[in-house]
Amino acid sequence: METQLVIWEGVSEFVAVAEAESFTAAASRLGISTAQVSRQIGALEARLGVKLFYRTTRKVSITDTGQIYYNHCRQVLDGLAEAERAVTDLNQTPKGRLNMTAPVTYGESRIAPLINDFVALYPELDVTLTLTNQIVDLVAESYDLAIRLGELNDSTMMAKRLASRTHYTCASPAYLLGEGAPYTLSELDHHNCLQGTLDTWRFQENGKARHIRVKGNIRCNSGWSLVDAALKGIGIIQLPDYYVHADIAAGRLVPVLENYCAPNDGIWAIYPHNRHLSPKVRLLLDYLSEGLG
């Protein structure tokens, strides 16, 4: 234990001098005497067997070896500060501003009601929820977190999987009665496939992903408009579960090609890498995960 304690001696003083480029300024920052800082740095250099600073009467500058040591020490001190914040935040009540974004339809149907319930539990929160289908820059626009659907492409963000979504290919009983139900992917060529923003639909065949190009006489970037068209017997649609679940349960829409369903997509919460998660964000992530799951 004593050896472990010795390892830490002088580290805070060393980092302070490296950042202030002054023994006097470092001592003031740490609230100790300049002589104590000097002693600790000397002892640290003796223990390591290296020179950490070049000293003159007018200037203190870090050596190349000292710079390498500083880079590691800074990470360690930052980690300790993060650990302390994480522990002290555990008993704090969520409060203050929370800025987040989510896709429009999923945000309206699933995220917003949960956010409202969360604020009802913690009324000291001030939440701004922006619903947009645009991919926003979380750091530049000061978002605490964002809800993303499907595959993630931004590796600079941390991500927590909250839930999954299933895509259903379905049509109304009336359409299937008149046109027949497709049983293979190739049969989609003979059906009116109502499209959203993409002209391909996702499937899986023999364990491999398939993207099938479809065609139809309606194209719309609103999922609800496509659901309405399908309910009116116009054609087949492929949409995530939250658009069609109620209509499938009520028998107003009937799933087809279920043997070719693609694997479930992820529903993710993402937040900036290395950003300290405050109690409000951590609790919200847990709340959304439970509510969506």
C-alpha positions as CSV (number, residue, x, y, z in Angstrom):
1,M,0.0,0.0,0.0
2,E,2.8,2.4,0.9
3,T,4.5,1.8,-2.5
4,Q,1.2,2.6,-4.3
5,L,0.8,5.8,-2.4
6,V,4.4,6.9,-3.3
7,I,3.6,6.4,-7.0
8,W,1.0,9.3,-6.7
9,E,3.2,11.7,-4.9
10,G,4.1,14.7,-7.0
11,V,1.8,13.9,-9.9
12,S,-0.7,16.7,-9.2
13,E,2.1,19.1,-8.7
14,F,3.8,18.0,-11.9
15,V,0.6,18.4,-13.9
16,A,0.0,21.8,-12.5
17,V,3.5,23.0,-13.3
18,A,3.3,21.5,-16.8
19,E,0.1,23.4,-17.5
20,A,1.0,26.7,-15.8
21,E,4.6,26.6,-17.0
22,S,5.5,28.1,-13.6
23,F,6.2,26.7,-10.1
24,T,4.7,29.8,-8.5
25,A,1.5,29.7,-10.5
26,A,1.2,26.0,-9.9
27,A,1.6,26.5,-6.2
28,S,-1.1,29.2,-6.2
29,R,-3.4,26.9,-8.2
30,L,-2.9,24.0,-5.7
31,G,-3.0,26.2,-2.6
32,I,0.4,25.1,-1.4
33,S,3.8,26.8,-1.2
34,T,6.2,27.1,-4.1
35,A,8.9,25.3,-2.1
36,Q,6.6,22.3,-1.6
37,V,5.9,22.1,-5.3
38,S,9.6,22.2,-6.0
39,R,10.3,19.5,-3.5
40,Q,7.6,17.2,-4.9
41,I,8.9,17.7,-8.5
42,G,12.4,17.0,-7.4
43,A,11.4,13.9,-5.6
44,L,9.3,12.8,-8.6
45,E,12.3,13.3,-11.0
46,A,14.6,11.4,-8.6
47,R,12.1,8.5,-8.4
48,L,11.6,8.3,-12.2
49,G,15.3,8.9,-12.9
50,V,14.5,11.5,-15.6
51,K,14.4,15.2,-16.1
52,L,10.8,16.5,-16.4
53,F,11.4,20.3,-16.8
54,Y,14.0,22.7,-18.0
55,R,14.3,25.4,-15.4
56,T,15.8,28.9,-15.7
57,T,15.3,32.0,-13.6
58,R,12.8,33.3,-16.1
59,K,11.0,30.2,-17.5
60,V,10.0,26.7,-16.9
61,S,9.5,24.4,-19.9
62,I,8.7,20.7,-20.1
63,T,11.1,18.2,-21.6
64,D,10.2,15.7,-24.3
65,T,10.1,13.0,-21.6
66,G,8.1,15.2,-19.4
67,Q,5.5,15.7,-22.2
68,I,5.0,12.0,-22.6
69,Y,4.6,11.6,-18.8
70,Y,2.2,14.5,-18.7
71,N,0.0,13.0,-21.4
72,H,-0.5,9.9,-19.3
73,C,-0.9,11.7,-16.0
74,R,-3.5,14.0,-17.5
75,Q,-5.6,11.0,-18.6
76,V,-5.3,9.5,-15.1
77,L,-6.3,12.7,-13.3
78,D,-9.2,13.2,-15.7
79,G,-10.3,9.6,-15.0
80,L,-10.2,10.2,-11.3
81,A,-12.2,13.3,-11.6
82,E,-14.8,11.5,-13.7
83,A,-15.0,8.7,-11.1
84,E,-15.6,11.2,-8.4
85,R,-18.3,13.0,-10.3
86,A,-20.0,9.7,-11.1
87,V,-20.1,8.7,-7.4
88,T,-21.1,12.1,-6.1
89,D,-23.9,12.4,-8.7
90,L,-25.6,9.1,-7.7
91,N,-27.7,10.7,-5.0
92,Q,-28.5,13.9,-6.9
93,T,-32.0,14.6,-8.2
94,P,-32.2,15.1,-11.9
95,K,-32.6,18.8,-12.7
96,G,-31.6,21.5,-15.1
97,R,-31.6,21.6,-18.9
98,L,-31.6,18.5,-21.0
99,N,-31.4,18.9,-24.8
100,M,-32.2,15.9,-27.0
101,T,-33.4,15.0,-30.5
102,A,-35.3,12.1,-32.1
103,P,-36.8,11.2,-35.5
104,V,-40.2,12.7,-36.1
105,T,-42.6,9.8,-36.2
106,Y,-40.8,7.6,-33.7
107,G,-40.3,10.6,-31.5
108,E,-44.0,11.5,-31.6
109,S,-45.3,8.0,-31.0
110,R,-42.7,6.5,-28.6
111,I,-40.1,9.0,-27.3
112,A,-42.2,12.1,-26.5
113,P,-44.7,10.2,-24.2
114,L,-41.9,8.7,-22.2
115,I,-40.1,12.1,-21.9
116,N,-43.4,13.6,-20.6
117,D,-43.7,10.8,-18.0
118,F,-40.0,11.3,-17.1
119,V,-40.5,15.1,-16.5
120,A,-43.6,14.3,-14.4
121,L,-41.3,12.2,-12.2
122,Y,-38.6,14.9,-12.1
123,P,-40.3,18.3,-12.4
124,E,-37.1,20.2,-11.9
125,L,-35.9,19.2,-15.3
126,D,-36.2,21.5,-18.3
127,V,-36.3,19.3,-21.4
128,T,-36.0,20.5,-25.0
129,L,-37.0,17.6,-27.4
130,T,-36.4,18.4,-31.1
131,L,-38.0,16.1,-33.6
132,T,-36.2,16.0,-36.9
133,N,-35.3,13.3,-39.5
134,Q,-32.0,15.2,-40.2
135,I,-28.8,13.9,-38.7
136,V,-27.7,16.7,-36.4
137,D,-24.2,17.4,-35.0
138,L,-24.6,16.7,-31.3
139,V,-21.5,18.6,-30.2
140,A,-21.9,21.6,-32.4
141,E,-25.5,22.0,-31.5
142,S,-25.1,21.2,-27.8
143,Y,-27.3,18.1,-27.6
144,D,-27.0,15.8,-24.6
145,L,-28.2,12.8,-26.6
146,A,-30.0,11.7,-29.7
147,I,-32.3,8.8,-30.6
148,R,-31.2,7.1,-33.8
149,L,-32.8,4.2,-35.7
150,G,-31.2,1.4,-37.7
151,E,-27.5,1.1,-38.5
152,L,-25.1,3.6,-36.8
153,N,-22.5,5.2,-39.0
154,D,-20.9,7.7,-36.6
155,S,-18.2,6.0,-34.7
156,T,-17.2,9.2,-32.8
157,M,-20.3,8.8,-30.6
158,M,-21.1,6.5,-27.7
159,A,-24.2,4.4,-28.2
160,K,-26.6,2.5,-26.0
161,R,-29.1,0.1,-27.6
162,L,-32.5,0.9,-26.1
163,A,-34.8,-1.5,-28.0
164,S,-35.3,-3.1,-31.4
165,R,-37.8,-2.6,-34.3
166,T,-39.2,-5.0,-36.8
167,H,-40.1,-4.1,-40.4
168,Y,-43.3,-5.6,-41.6
169,T,-44.4,-6.2,-45.2
170,C,-48.2,-6.1,-45.2
171,A,-51.4,-5.3,-47.1
172,S,-55.1,-5.1,-46.4
173,P,-57.2,-8.3,-46.7
174,A,-59.1,-6.7,-49.6
175,Y,-55.9,-6.2,-51.6
176,L,-54.7,-9.7,-50.9
177,L,-58.1,-11.1,-51.8
178,G,-58.0,-9.3,-55.2
179,E,-54.3,-9.7,-56.1
180,G,-53.2,-12.7,-54.1
181,A,-50.5,-12.8,-51.5
182,P,-46.8,-13.0,-52.6
183,Y,-45.0,-16.1,-51.3
184,T,-41.6,-15.4,-52.8
185,L,-39.5,-12.3,-53.2
186,S,-39.7,-12.5,-57.0
187,E,-43.5,-12.2,-56.9
188,L,-43.2,-8.6,-55.6
189,D,-42.6,-7.7,-59.3
190,H,-46.3,-8.4,-59.9
191,H,-47.6,-6.3,-57.0
192,N,-48.2,-2.6,-56.4
193,C,-45.5,-1.8,-53.7
194,L,-46.1,1.6,-52.1
195,Q,-42.8,3.2,-51.4
196,G,-41.3,5.7,-49.0
197,T,-38.1,7.5,-49.5
198,L,-36.3,4.3,-50.8
199,D,-37.1,2.2,-53.8
200,T,-35.7,-1.0,-52.2
201,W,-37.1,-3.2,-49.4
202,R,-35.1,-5.1,-46.9
203,F,-35.4,-8.9,-46.6
204,Q,-33.3,-11.9,-45.6
205,E,-33.0,-15.1,-47.7
206,N,-31.0,-18.2,-46.7
207,G,-29.3,-16.1,-44.0
208,K,-28.2,-13.4,-46.4
209,A,-29.5,-9.8,-46.6
210,R,-31.5,-9.0,-49.7
211,H,-32.5,-5.6,-51.0
212,I,-35.3,-5.9,-53.5
213,R,-36.1,-3.1,-55.8
214,V,-39.9,-2.5,-55.9
215,K,-42.3,-0.4,-57.9
216,G,-45.7,1.0,-57.3
217,N,-48.0,4.0,-58.1
218,I,-47.6,5.8,-54.8
219,R,-44.4,7.2,-53.3
220,C,-44.5,9.3,-50.1
221,N,-42.1,10.3,-47.3
222,S,-44.8,9.9,-44.7
223,G,-45.3,6.4,-43.3
224,W,-48.8,7.2,-42.1
225,S,-49.8,8.2,-45.6
226,L,-48.6,4.8,-46.8
227,V,-50.5,3.0,-44.0
228,D,-53.7,4.9,-45.1
229,A,-53.1,3.8,-48.7
230,A,-52.6,0.2,-47.7
231,L,-55.7,0.2,-45.5
232,K,-57.7,1.4,-48.6
233,G,-56.5,-1.6,-50.5
234,I,-54.2,0.2,-52.9
235,G,-51.1,-1.9,-52.4
236,I,-48.4,-3.5,-50.2
237,I,-46.2,-1.6,-47.8
238,Q,-43.1,-2.3,-45.8
239,L,-42.8,-0.2,-42.6
240,P,-41.5,-0.5,-39.0
241,D,-43.7,-2.0,-36.4
242,Y,-44.8,1.2,-34.7
243,Y,-46.6,2.2,-37.9
244,V,-48.5,-1.0,-38.4
245,H,-48.7,-2.9,-35.2
246,A,-52.2,-1.8,-34.2
247,D,-53.6,-2.4,-37.6
248,I,-52.0,-5.9,-37.8
249,A,-53.4,-6.7,-34.3
250,A,-56.8,-5.6,-35.4
251,G,-56.7,-7.6,-38.7
252,R,-56.9,-4.5,-40.8
253,L,-53.4,-5.3,-42.3
254,V,-52.0,-8.8,-42.9
255,P,-48.3,-9.6,-42.9
256,V,-46.8,-11.3,-46.0
257,L,-43.4,-12.8,-46.8
258,E,-42.8,-13.4,-43.0
259,N,-40.2,-16.1,-43.9
260,Y,-38.1,-13.4,-45.4
261,C,-38.2,-10.8,-42.6
262,A,-34.9,-9.0,-42.2
263,P,-33.2,-9.0,-38.7
264,N,-34.5,-6.4,-36.3
265,D,-33.0,-3.0,-36.4
266,G,-31.5,-1.3,-33.3
267,I,-33.1,1.7,-31.6
268,W,-30.2,3.7,-30.1
269,A,-29.4,6.5,-27.8
270,I,-26.1,8.2,-28.8
271,Y,-24.1,10.8,-27.0
272,P,-20.7,12.5,-27.4
273,H,-17.7,10.3,-26.6
274,N,-16.0,10.9,-23.3
275,R,-18.8,13.4,-22.2
276,H,-19.6,12.9,-18.5
277,L,-23.1,11.5,-18.2
278,S,-24.9,13.5,-15.6
279,P,-27.5,11.8,-13.4
280,K,-30.4,13.1,-15.5
281,V,-29.0,11.6,-18.7
282,R,-28.1,8.3,-17.1
283,L,-31.6,8.0,-15.5
284,L,-33.3,9.0,-18.8
285,L,-31.3,6.3,-20.7
286,D,-32.5,3.7,-18.2
287,Y,-36.0,5.0,-18.3
288,L,-36.2,4.9,-22.1
289,S,-34.6,1.5,-22.2
290,E,-37.3,0.1,-19.8
291,G,-40.1,2.0,-21.5
292,L,-39.2,1.0,-25.0
293,G,-38.2,-2.6,-24.1
